[in-house]
Amino acid sequence: MSSFFKYGIKFPVFFLLLLTIILSSCTEFFTTSLAPWAARNPNDFIPPVNSDNVDTLIRDFENDPDASLVILDRISDALENAPEEEIPYLQAAALEAAVNSVGLVSAVLTSIPDIELITDVDAAIEIVNRAINSMSNLEAAGSLLVNILPEPNTQAFEDFVNAAEPVDLAFAAVVILAGEAKNADDLEEYLSNYINKSDSEKTDAEKTADALAISVVNSVLEDFLIGLGLIDDRP
């Protein structure tokens, strides 16, 4: 079994863990105000993206989901002609743009009051269900991100992971899986049954999410996950 699920982590619980990480490590999201021009059509004022301006654009529009989605699309365009050495950097930047484009922070704020009430996976699923349904641009962002990222288990994917921050990898895994879950006929059934899916049954998006998540587990976040009892540290 691939990804964090080989350690016994169920997607709803992993998702809620990441909501907590957002609050503890990304407090700048809650203090940034939207600029007056943010109400305009972002296609009209978001310039072409390159390695020089991508970080500034992501930071300036981090609280504007629609503008962030346009930035994500611009990153996709930029990759077509980007120098080889800049590709992993742009792909890593795409993780932040994707998270911003779905309004993940707003979903966190909506769900946080209920997190302490969780007593089992069913309760977690209900909270994740509400969080997913409150995210904007979810399907579009997930689809763009999967197309932007390199194929898992390749040198290109390893180079991309090395250029990315572990928390961004974790958030992106949630964005992709949340998009797949939202597309399912029965979201609750999808979340409950994901752990039992074999690799051969998974979509390309799900395989990418798995690859992102296992990259997190093998990173500096591993001790944090072990400490919470969500993965097993036994050899």
FENUR-V100520 format. One record per residue. N is the residue number from 1. RES is the residue in one small letter. PHI is phi in degrees with one decimal (999 if undefined). Layout:
N:RES:PHI, N:RES:PHI
This chain:
1:m:999, 2:s:-95.7, 3:s:68.4, 4:f:-63.4, 5:f:-69.9, 6:k:-69.3, 7:y:-95.8, 8:g:89.0, 9:i:-85.0, 10:k:-92.7, 11:f:-55.2, 12:p:-58.8, 13:v:-67.9, 14:f:-61.7, 15:f:-59.1, 16:l:-67.5, 17:l:-57.6, 18:l:-69.9, 19:l:-60.4, 20:t:-65.5, 21:i:-60.8, 22:i:-57.0, 23:l:-65.9, 24:s:-85.8, 25:s:-119.0, 26:c:-129.8, 27:t:-66.7, 28:e:-65.0, 29:f:-61.4, 30:f:-89.3, 31:t:-114.6, 32:t:-88.8, 33:s:-99.4, 34:l:-71.6, 35:a:-75.9, 36:p:-59.0, 37:w:-80.4, 38:a:-68.6, 39:a:-78.8, 40:r:-77.4, 41:n:-65.2, 42:p:-63.7, 43:n:-63.1, 44:d:-82.8, 45:f:-131.5, 46:i:-82.2, 47:p:-77.4, 48:p:-56.3, 49:v:-98.0, 50:n:-145.5, 51:s:-66.5, 52:d:-80.7, 53:n:-110.5, 54:v:-63.9, 55:d:-65.0, 56:t:-64.8, 57:l:-61.9, 58:i:-61.7, 59:r:-66.1, 60:d:-65.2, 61:f:-116.4, 62:e:-64.0, 63:n:-102.8, 64:d:-120.3, 65:p:-58.0, 66:d:-68.1, 67:a:-66.0, 68:s:-65.0, 69:l:-65.4, 70:v:-64.1, 71:i:-60.3, 72:l:-59.0, 73:d:-65.6, 74:r:-64.6, 75:i:-62.7, 76:s:-59.1, 77:d:-65.5, 78:a:-63.9, 79:l:-66.9, 80:e:-64.1, 81:n:-124.1, 82:a:-73.2, 83:p:-57.7, 84:e:-55.0, 85:e:-71.3, 86:e:-93.4, 87:i:-60.9, 88:p:-60.1, 89:y:-64.4, 90:l:-67.1, 91:q:-64.8, 92:a:-65.0, 93:a:-63.6, 94:a:-61.4, 95:l:-61.7, 96:e:-64.9, 97:a:-61.5, 98:a:-65.0, 99:v:-62.6, 100:n:-64.3, 101:s:-72.0, 102:v:-97.5, 103:g:66.2, 104:l:-59.8, 105:v:-64.1, 106:s:-61.5, 107:a:-64.0, 108:v:-61.8, 109:l:-61.5, 110:t:-69.7, 111:s:-93.4, 112:i:-52.9, 113:p:-57.8, 114:d:-96.1, 115:i:-61.1, 116:e:-71.3, 117:l:-89.9, 118:i:-68.6, 119:t:-120.1, 120:d:-157.7, 121:v:-64.6, 122:d:-61.0, 123:a:-65.6, 124:a:-62.6, 125:i:-60.9, 126:e:-63.1, 127:i:-68.0, 128:v:-62.8, 129:n:-55.5, 130:r:-66.8, 131:a:-63.5, 132:i:-62.4, 133:n:-68.7, 134:s:-92.7, 135:m:-83.0, 136:s:-96.6, 137:n:57.6, 138:l:-63.5, 139:e:-65.3, 140:a:-65.3, 141:a:-65.2, 142:g:-62.3, 143:s:-64.7, 144:l:-60.8, 145:l:-64.5, 146:v:-61.7, 147:n:-70.4, 148:i:-76.0, 149:l:-76.8, 150:p:-71.9, 151:e:-67.3, 152:p:-58.3, 153:n:64.2, 154:t:-127.6, 155:q:-63.6, 156:a:-62.3, 157:f:-67.6, 158:e:-62.2, 159:d:-63.0, 160:f:-63.4, 161:v:-59.4, 162:n:-65.1, 163:a:-88.4, 164:a:-101.9, 165:e:-87.1, 166:p:-54.7, 167:v:-63.3, 168:d:-64.7, 169:l:-61.7, 170:a:-64.6, 171:f:-59.4, 172:a:-64.4, 173:a:-59.0, 174:v:-66.6, 175:v:-59.1, 176:i:-65.6, 177:l:-66.6, 178:a:-63.7, 179:g:-63.4, 180:e:-64.2, 181:a:-64.8, 182:k:-66.3, 183:n:-78.4, 184:a:-71.3, 185:d:-63.2, 186:d:-130.3, 187:l:-60.8, 188:e:-64.0, 189:e:-64.7, 190:y:-60.2, 191:l:-65.0, 192:s:-70.0, 193:n:-96.6, 194:y:-59.0, 195:i:-60.5, 196:n:-92.0, 197:k:-73.0, 198:s:-82.3, 199:d:-59.4, 200:s:-68.4, 201:e:-89.6, 202:k:-85.5, 203:t:-75.4, 204:d:-59.4, 205:a:-63.5, 206:e:-64.1, 207:k:-64.8, 208:t:-65.7, 209:a:-60.5, 210:d:-60.2, 211:a:-63.9, 212:l:-63.9, 213:a:-66.7, 214:i:-67.8, 215:s:-65.7, 216:v:-69.0, 217:v:-61.1, 218:n:-88.6, 219:s:-116.0, 220:v:-65.9, 221:l:-78.0, 222:e:-60.4, 223:d:-60.8, 224:f:-64.1, 225:l:-66.2, 226:i:-62.3, 227:g:-60.3, 228:l:-84.4, 229:g:77.4, 230:l:-90.0, 231:i:-132.9, 232:d:-97.6, 233:d:-93.1, 234:r:-71.9, 235:p:-65.2
